[in-house]
């Protein structure tokens, strides 16, 4: 599969993004489409992968950051038919290693693709990491389906 990467928010196919995140991604089924639009508007960087020829979006990654030292990688995915062609690896590399975030401390939460992320230097957190999770109606399901 031949593809190109583009960091233009205007080019992101919101229908493909919504379809994947609302039906196939364990980490984001709780979001509304309005939530997704707000996340896109507030993103520090987005990168889409687009099939050549044709321009169909086949992958996506989003990051938010303080713009100085820290960033969070989110919503990385490739559509099923694009898997195994290096799309995910190219997306992660572009977001974290190319451009203004290459010197940032990067974080992410994931229940899958650990090998991919380890290849970019990600490691399990140590005792210095803490997290506060929301309760009630905004509680986000974890990978196993248990709300945290």
Contact map, one row per residue, 1 for C-alpha under 8 A:
1110000000000000000000000000000000000000000000000011000000000000000000000000000001001000000000000000000000000000000000000000000000000000000000000000
1111000000000000000000000000000000000000000000000011100000000000000000000000000000000000000000000000000000000000000000000000000000000000000000000000
1111100000000000000000000000000000000000000000001111100000000000000000000000000000000010000000000000000000000000000000000000000000000000000000000000
0111110000000000000000000000000000000000000000001111000000000000000000000000000000000000000000000000000000000000000000000000000000000000000000000000
0011111000000000000000000000000000000000000000111100000000000000000000000000000000000000001000000000000000000000000000000000000000000000000000000000
0001111100100000000000000000000000000000000000111100000000000000000000000000000000000000000000000000000000000000000000000000000000000000000000000000
0000111110000000000000000000000000000000000011110000000000000000000000000000000000000000000000000000000000000000000000000000000000000000000000000000
0000011111110000000000000000000000000000000001110000000000000000000000000000000000000000000000000000000000000000000000000000000000000000000000000000
0000001111110000000000000000000000000001000001100000000000000000000000000000000000000000000000000000000000000000000000000000000000000000000000000000
0000000111110000000000000000000000000000000000000000000000000000000000000000000000000000000000000000000000000000000000000000000000000000000000000000
0000010111111000000000000000000000000000000000010000000000000000000000000000000000000000000000000000000000000000000000000000000000000000000000000000
0000000111111100100000000000000000000000000000010000000010000000000000000000000000000000000000000000000000000000000000000000000000000000000000000000
0000000000111111100000000000000000000000000000000000000010000000000000000000000000000000000000000000000000000000000000000000000000000000000000000000
0000000000011111110000000000000000000000000000000000000000000000000000000000000000000000000000000000000000000000000000000000000000000000000000000000
0000000000001111111000000000000000000000000000000000000000000000000000000000000000000000000000000000000000000000000000000000000000000000000000000000
0000000000001111111100000000000000000000000000000000000010000000000000000000000000000000000000000000000000000000000000000000000000000000000000000000
0000000000011111111110000000000000000000000000000000000000010000000000000000000000000000000000000000000000000000000000000000000000000000000000000000
0000000000000111111111000000000010010000000000000000000000000000000000000000000000000000000000000000000000000000000000000000000000000000000000000000
0000000000000011111111110000000000000000000000000000000000000000000000000000000000000000000000000000000000000000000000000000000000000000000000000000
0000000000000001111111111000000000000000000000000000000000000000000000000000001000000000000000000000000000000000000000000000000000000000000000000000
0000000000000000111111111111100000000000000000000000000000000000000000000010000000000000000000000000000000000000000000000000000000000000000000000000
0000000000000000011111111001111000000000000000000000000000000000000000000000000000000000000000000000000000000000000000000000000000000000000000000000
0000000000000000001111111000100000000000000000000000000000000000000000000000000000000000000000000000000000000000000000000000000000000000000000000000
0000000000000000001111111100100000000000000000000000000000000000000000000000000000000000000000000000000000000000000000000000000000000000000000000000
0000000000000000000111111111100000000000000000000000000000000000000000000000000000000000000000000000000000000000000000000000000000000000000000000000
0000000000000000000010011111100000000000000000000000000000000000000000000000000000000000000000000000000000000000000000000000000000000000000011100000
0000000000000000000010001111110000000000000000000000000000000000000000000000000000000000000000000000000000000000000000000000000000000000000111100000
0000000000000000000011001111111000000000000000000000000000000000000000000000000000000000000000000000000000000000000000000000000000000000000100000000
0000000000000000000011111111111000000000000000000000000000000000000000000000000000000000000000000000000000000000000000000000000000000000000000000000
0000000000000000000001000011111100000000000000000000000000000000000000000000000000000000000000000000000000000000000000000000000000000000000110000000
0000000000000000000001000001111111110000000000000000000000000000000000000000000000000000000000000000000000000000000000000000000000000000000000000000
0000000000000000000000000000011111110000000000000000000000000000000000000000000000000000000000000000000000000000000000000000000000000000000000000000
0000000000000000010000000000001111111000000000000000000000000000000000000000000000000000000000000000000000000000000000000000000000000000000000000000
0000000000000000000000000000001111111100000000000000000000000000000000000000000000000000000000000000000000000000000000000000000000000000000000000000
0000000000000000000000000000001111111110000000000000000000000000000000000000000000000000000000000000000000000000000000000000000000000000000000000000
0000000000000000010000000000001111111111000000000000000000000000000000000000000000000000000000000000000000000000000000000000000000000000000000000000
0000000000000000000000000000000011111111100000000000000000000000000000000000000000000000000000000000000000000000000000000000000000000000000000000000
0000000000000000000000000000000001111111110000000000000000000000000000000000000000000000000000000000000000000000000000000000000000000000000000000000
0000000000000000000000000000000000111111111000000000000000000000000000000000000000000000000000000000000000000000000000000000000000000000000000000000
0000000010000000000000000000000000011111111001000000000000000100000000000000000000000000000000000000000000000000000000000000000000000000000000000000
0000000000000000000000000000000000001111111000000000000000000000000000000000000000000000000000000000000000000000000000000000000000000000000000000000
0000000000000000000000000000000000000111111100000000000000000001000000000000000000000000000000000000000000000000000000000000000000000000000000000000
0000000000000000000000000000000000000011111111000000000000000111100000000000000000000000000000000000000000000000000000000000000000000000000000000000
0000000000000000000000000000000000000000011111000000000000000111101000000000000000000000000000000000000000000000000000000000000000000000000000000000
0000001000000000000000000000000000000000001111100000000000000111000000000000000000000000000000100000000000000000000000000000000000000000000000000000
0000001110000000000000000000000000000001001111110000000000011110000000000000000000000000000000100000000000000000000000000000000000000000000000000000
0000111110000000000000000000000000000000000011111000000000011100000000000000000000000000001001100000000000000000000000000000000000000000000000000000
0000111100110000000000000000000000000000000001111100000011111000000000000000000000000000001000000000000000000000000000000000000000000000000000000000
0011110000000000000000000000000000000000000000111110000011110000000000000000000000000010001000000000000000000000000000000000000000000000000000000000
0011110000000000000000000000000000000000000000011111001111100000000000000000000000000000000000000000000000000000000000000000000000000000000000000000
1111000000000000000000000000000000000000000000001111111111000000000000000000000000000000000000000000000000000000000000000000000000000000000000000000
1111000000000000000000000000000000000000000000000111111100000000000000000000000000000000000000000000000000000000000000000000000000000000000000000000
0110000000000000000000000000000000000000000000000011111000000000000000000000000000000000000000000000000000000000000000000000000000000000000000000000
0000000000000000000000000000000000000000000000000011111100000000000000000000000000000000000000000000000000000000000000000000000000000000000000000000
0000000000000000000000000000000000000000000000000111111110000000000000000000000000000000000000000000000000000000000000000000000000000000000000000000
0000000000000000000000000000000000000000000000000111011111000000000000000000000000000000000000000000000000000000000000000000000000000000000000000000
0000000000011001000000000000000000000000000000011110001111110000000000000000000000000000000000000000000000000000000000000000000000000000000000000000
0000000000000000000000000000000000000000000000011110000111110000000000000000011001000000000000000000000000000000000000000000000000000000000000000000
0000000000000000000000000000000000000000000000011100000011111000000000000001111001000011001000000000000000000000000000000000000000000000000000000000
0000000000000000100000000000000000000000000001111000000011111100000000000011110000000000001000000000000000000000000000000000000000000000000000000000
0000000000000000000000000000000000000000000001110000000000111110000000001111100000000000001100100000000000000000000000000000000000000000000000000000
0000000000000000000000000000000000000001001111100000000000011111000000001111000000000000000000100000000000000000000000000000000000000000000000000000
0000000000000000000000000000000000000000001111000000000000001111100000111100000000000000000000100000000000000000000000000000000000000000000000000000
0000000000000000000000000000000000000000011110000000000000000111110000111100000000000000000000000000000000000000000000000000000000000000000000000000
0000000000000000000000000000000000000000001100000000000000000011111111110000000000000000000000000000000000000000000000000000000000000000000000000000
0000000000000000000000000000000000000000000000000000000000000001111111100000000000000000000000000000000000000000000000000000000000000000000000000000
0000000000000000000000000000000000000000000100000000000000000000111111100000000000000000000000000000100000000000000000000000000000000000000000000000
0000000000000000000000000000000000000000000000000000000000000000111111000000000000000000000000000000000100000000000000000000000000000000000000000000
0000000000000000000000000000000000000000000000000000000000000000111111100000000000000000000000000000001110000000000000000000000000000000000000000000
0000000000000000000000000000000000000000000000000000000000000000111111110000000000000000000000000000000111100000000000000000000000000000000000000000
0000000000000000000000000000000000000000000000000000000000000011111011111000000000000000000000000000100111100000000000000000000000000000000000000000
0000000000000000000000000000000000000000000000000000000000000011100001111100000000000000000000000000000001110000000000000000000000000000000000000000
0000000000000000000000000000000000000000000000000000000000001111000000111111000000000000000000000000000001110000000000000000000000000000000000000000
0000000000000000000000000000000000000000000000000000000000001111000000011111000000000000000000000000000000011000000000000000000000000000000000000000
0000000000000000000010000000000000000000000000000000000000011100000000001111100000000000000000000000000000000000000000000000000000000000000000000000
0000000000000000000000000000000000000000000000000000000000111100000000001111110000000001001100000000000000000000000000000000000000000000000000000000
0000000000000000000000000000000000000000000000000000000000111000000000000011111000000001000000000000000000000000000000000000000000000000000000000000
0000000000000000000000000000000000000000000000000000000001110000000000000001111101100011000000000000000000000000000000000000000000000000000000000000
0000000000000000000100000000000000000000000000000000000001100000000000000000111111100000000000000000000000000000000000000000000000000000000000000000
0000000000000000000000000000000000000000000000000000000000000000000000000000011111100000000000000000000000000000000000000000000000000000000000000000
0000000000000000000000000000000000000000000000000000000000000000000000000000001111100000000000000000000000000000000000000000000000000000000000000000
1000000000000000000000000000000000000000000000000000000001100000000000000000011111111010000000000000000000000000000000000000000000000000000000000000
0000000000000000000000000000000000000000000000000000000000000000000000000000011111111111000000000000000000000000000000000000000000000000000000000000
0000000000000000000000000000000000000000000000000000000000000000000000000000000001111110000000000000000000000000000000000000000000000000000000000000
1000000000000000000000000000000000000000000000000000000000000000000000000000000001111110000000000000000000000000000000000000000000000000000000000000
0000000000000000000000000000000000000000000000000000000000000000000000000000000000111111110000000000000000000000000000000000000000000000000000000000
0010000000000000000000000000000000000000000000001000000000100000000000000000010001111111111000000000000000000000000000000000000000000000000000000000
0000000000000000000000000000000000000000000000000000000000100000000000000001110000100111111100000000000000000000000000000000000000000000000000000000
0000000000000000000000000000000000000000000000000000000000000000000000000000000000000111111110000000000000000000000100000000000000000000000000000000
0000000000000000000000000000000000000000000000000000000000000000000000000000000000000111111111000000000000000000000000000000000000000000000000000000
0000100000000000000000000000000000000000000000111000000000111000000000000001000000000011111111100000000000000000000000000000000000000000000000000000
0000000000000000000000000000000000000000000000000000000000001000000000000001000000000001111111111000000000000000000000000000000000000000000000000000
0000000000000000000000000000000000000000000000000000000000000000000000000000000000000000111111111100000000000000000000010000000000000000000000000000
0000000000000000000000000000000000000000000000100000000000000000000000000000000000000000011111111110000000000000000000000000000000000000000000000000
0000000000000000000000000000000000000000000011100000000000001110000000000000000000000000001111111110100000000000000000000000000000000000000000000000
0000000000000000000000000000000000000000000000000000000000000000000000000000000000000000000111111110110001000000000000000000000000000000000000000000
0000000000000000000000000000000000000000000000000000000000000000000000000000000000000000000111111110111000000000000000000000000000000000000000000000
0000000000000000000000000000000000000000000000000000000000000000000000000000000000000000000011111111110000000000000000000000000000000000000000000000
0000000000000000000000000000000000000000000000000000000000000000000000000000000000000000000001111111110000000000000000000000000000000000000000000000
0000000000000000000000000000000000000000000000000000000000000000000000000000000000000000000000000111111000000000000000000000000000000000000000000000
0000000000000000000000000000000000000000000000000000000000000000001000100000000000000000000000111111111100000000000000000000000000000000000000000000
0000000000000000000000000000000000000000000000000000000000000000000000000000000000000000000000011111111100000000000000000000000000000000000000000000
0000000000000000000000000000000000000000000000000000000000000000000010000000000000000000000000001001111110000000000000000000000000000000000000000000
0000000000000000000000000000000000000000000000000000000000000000000111100000000000000000000000000000111111000000000000000000000000000000000000000000
0000000000000000000000000000000000000000000000000000000000000000000011100000000000000000000000000000001111100000000000000000000000000000000000000000
0000000000000000000000000000000000000000000000000000000000000000000001111000000000000000000000010000000111110000000000000100000000000000000000000000
0000000000000000000000000000000000000000000000000000000000000000000001111000000000000000000000000000000011111000000000000100000000000000000000000000
0000000000000000000000000000000000000000000000000000000000000000000000011100000000000000000000000000000001111100000000000000000000000000000000000000
0000000000000000000000000000000000000000000000000000000000000000000000000100000000000000000000000000000000111110000000000000000000000000000000000000
0000000000000000000000000000000000000000000000000000000000000000000000000000000000000000000000000000000000011111110000000000000000000000000000000000
0000000000000000000000000000000000000000000000000000000000000000000000000000000000000000000000000000000000001111110000000000000000000000000000100000
0000000000000000000000000000000000000000000000000000000000000000000000000000000000000000000000000000000000000111110000000000000000000000000000000000
0000000000000000000000000000000000000000000000000000000000000000000000000000000000000000000000000000000000000111111110000000000000000000000000000000
0000000000000000000000000000000000000000000000000000000000000000000000000000000000000000000000000000000000000111111111000000000000000000000000000000
0000000000000000000000000000000000000000000000000000000000000000000000000000000000000000000000000000000000000000111111100000000000000000000000000000
0000000000000000000000000000000000000000000000000000000000000000000000000000000000000000100000000000000000000000111111110000000000000000000000000000
0000000000000000000000000000000000000000000000000000000000000000000000000000000000000000000000000000000000000000111111111100000000000000000000000000
0000000000000000000000000000000000000000000000000000000000000000000000000000000000000000000000000000000000000000011111111110000000000000000000000000
0000000000000000000000000000000000000000000000000000000000000000000000000000000000000000000000000000000000000000001111111100000000000000000000000000
0000000000000000000000000000000000000000000000000000000000000000000000000000000000000000000010000000000000000000000111111100000000000000000000000000
0000000000000000000000000000000000000000000000000000000000000000000000000000000000000000000000000000000000000000000011111110000000000000000000000000
0000000000000000000000000000000000000000000000000000000000000000000000000000000000000000000000000000000001100000000011111111000000000000000000000000
0000000000000000000000000000000000000000000000000000000000000000000000000000000000000000000000000000000000000000000001001111100000000000000000000000
0000000000000000000000000000000000000000000000000000000000000000000000000000000000000000000000000000000000000000000000000111110000000000000000000000
0000000000000000000000000000000000000000000000000000000000000000000000000000000000000000000000000000000000000000000000000011111110000000000000000000
0000000000000000000000000000000000000000000000000000000000000000000000000000000000000000000000000000000000000000000000000001111110000000000000000000
0000000000000000000000000000000000000000000000000000000000000000000000000000000000000000000000000000000000000000000000000000111111000000000000000000
0000000000000000000000000000000000000000000000000000000000000000000000000000000000000000000000000000000000000000000000000000111111000000000000000000
0000000000000000000000000000000000000000000000000000000000000000000000000000000000000000000000000000000000000000000000000000111111100000000000000000
0000000000000000000000000000000000000000000000000000000000000000000000000000000000000000000000000000000000000000000000000000001111110000000000000000
0000000000000000000000000000000000000000000000000000000000000000000000000000000000000000000000000000000000000000000000000000000011111000000000000000
0000000000000000000000000000000000000000000000000000000000000000000000000000000000000000000000000000000000000000000000000000000001111100000000000000
0000000000000000000000000000000000000000000000000000000000000000000000000000000000000000000000000000000000000000000000000000000000111110001000000001
0000000000000000000000000000000000000000000000000000000000000000000000000000000000000000000000000000000000000000000000000000000000011111011100000001
0000000000000000000000000000000000000000000000000000000000000000000000000000000000000000000000000000000000000000000000000000000000001111111000000001
0000000000000000000000000000000000000000000000000000000000000000000000000000000000000000000000000000000000000000000000000000000000000111111000000000
0000000000000000000000000000000000000000000000000000000000000000000000000000000000000000000000000000000000000000000000000000000000000011111000000000
0000000000000000000000000000000000000000000000000000000000000000000000000000000000000000000000000000000000000000000000000000000000000111111100000000
0000000000000000000000000000000000000000000000000000000000000000000000000000000000000000000000000000000000000000000000000000000000001111111110000011
0000000000000000000000000011010000000000000000000000000000000000000000000000000000000000000000000000000000000000000000000000000000000100011111000011
0000000000000000000000000110010000000000000000000000000000000000000000000000000000000000000000000000000000000000000000000000000000000000001111111111
0000000000000000000000000110000000000000000000000000000000000000000000000000000000000000000000000000000000000000000000000000000000000000000111111111
0000000000000000000000000110000000000000000000000000000000000000000000000000000000000000000000000000000000000010000000000000000000000000000011111100
0000000000000000000000000000000000000000000000000000000000000000000000000000000000000000000000000000000000000000000000000000000000000000000011111100
0000000000000000000000000000000000000000000000000000000000000000000000000000000000000000000000000000000000000000000000000000000000000000000011111110
0000000000000000000000000000000000000000000000000000000000000000000000000000000000000000000000000000000000000000000000000000000000000000000011111111
0000000000000000000000000000000000000000000000000000000000000000000000000000000000000000000000000000000000000000000000000000000000000000001111001111
0000000000000000000000000000000000000000000000000000000000000000000000000000000000000000000000000000000000000000000000000000000000001110001111000111
